Amino acid sequence: MSGVARYWRLLGVQVRSSVLLGLQYRADFVLDGVVSLFWTLTALVPLFTVFHLRDTIAGWTFAEALLVTGWFTLLEAILEGAINPSLTAVVEHIRKGTLDFVLLKPADAQFLVSTARFEPWRSTNVITALVLWVVGFVRMGRMPSPLGSLAALLLLVTATALLYSLWILTVSAAFYVVKIDNLTNLFNSIFDAARWPVQVFRGLMRWVFTFVVPLALMTTFPAEAMLGRLPLPALAWSVVGAGVFGWLSRRVWLRSIARYTSASS
Amino acid sequence: MSVRSTVRALPTLFRVGFAEMVAYRAEMLVWVLATTMPLIMLALWSAVARDAPVGRFGQEDFVAYFLATFIVRQLTGAWVAWQLSFEVRTGTLAMRLLRPLHPMVSYAVENLSAIPLRLIVAFPVAVLALVLTGAQRLPRDPLLWGVLLLALLGGWLITFLANAVIGTLALWTGSSIKVMDVWLALFMVFSGYLVPVELFPPLIRGAVEVLPFRYQIGFPVEVLTGALHRGAALRLLLGQWIWIGLFVLGLRIMWRRGLQRFAAYGG
């Protein structure tokens, strides 16, 4: 069996076991849904407040900024449903020393830990994101640009890849600073800046959010693509950027895992 | 557990708490990095105020406001809700109950002993704020400096007590982290941490005036940046301490009732 086919089959097994696990905690589904909807709604308050005071900010109208918030909400849903649960589990493994069992398995450790847990029922925010986009375009009284939407779809892939790479980089830090609640906190608070169009930031911050922690590529660019005003080079650079980050996070992961000295045993 | 023996135990408890903070200093640094949200909001509000001031806020006022917000957040942190929820679930709360000291006192001391290290982080930010925006914003009235100290203490107390009340809920539900998440969401938005209270649209502002959140961050920050005169500051101080009274009362009742249900699973 070829390597790729084997990993596909492994992915299937992992997804099936997550679903079975998830079915045990059905009540959590409703509660999580309510809590995350609540988060999203309260998080809109600053947006309303800012646009209550001004019609446009850094060249964005309220309706256009809603698209950025929509992308932010969508990525948050992906993070909550597909990325966070697995990677929270890794840190627990590192803390307890049970990562040994993962490392012993005859498959790539990064693949195994990244696909260990999926919780799609946490992704109720996907719907909120769709609602935000619809409201945004209705307020603008136009349709999304068709070609731009295709580009946005491509950017969804690169954005997810970027998000995943950034998470791997954060988790790699857990080999050095063993505590997750702090790390998740740190990641979330930095990611929170992606809620706003990157044009809001100036100077160093703008540069950081474009090249170092590429939040711009994750929310501002896709929103601009939907509006049909993302320049083609920016699209190309996003793809390149996602590749570079993926490669970098892989290197850092391998380096960190080499440092792993099983705890407690 | 007499008051005298509690007071005698305090210095030792502080030393232990402080030593623990020093041991986990890397984590503390990560935590501080995670509270840099005011800087993002500062960038946002500066963009809003780029062409013309918003209300009484020009760009420089936003710099003063959000740097003060960063400092106040460092000094008013508490995390008992997570501690309590964890200790109820694992049964380790039993150990705390055995000690001849009220558990809330030991939690309070543990949380307070983080403040010296956080002061070290807050200090350079305070210097930066003074360099960038000048000292003329600081209150000149000595009475207001007194109010500031009480407001900071009150802000910490509300954070601590709200945490404790929500943590105590775990005695009924097993875990109350979800409730704490809801509280945090409300805190972030309505405390003045992201948006200065006076800039909210009228409808939201009305709600913020009666909620406890603004007393955690917004009120001390407003005193520190000289936005309040005597009358307004004293009125808000009264509001803050009324909330503290309500929280203390609620915590007493809940703690007494909840503890009867405590079964120390696995402890």
Interface residues (C-beta under 8 A of the other chain):
Chain A: L31 V35 F38 W39 T42 A43 V45 P46 F48 T49 V50 H52 L53 R54 I57 A58 Y176 V177 K179 D181 N182 L183 N185 L186 N188 S189 I190 D192 A193 W196 Q199 V200 F201 R202 M205
Chain B: Y24 A26 E27 V30 W31 L33 A34 T35 T36 M37 I40 M41 A43 L44 W45 S46 A47 V48 V54 W82 K178 D181 V182 A185 L186 M188 V189 F190 L194 V195 L199 F200 P201 I204
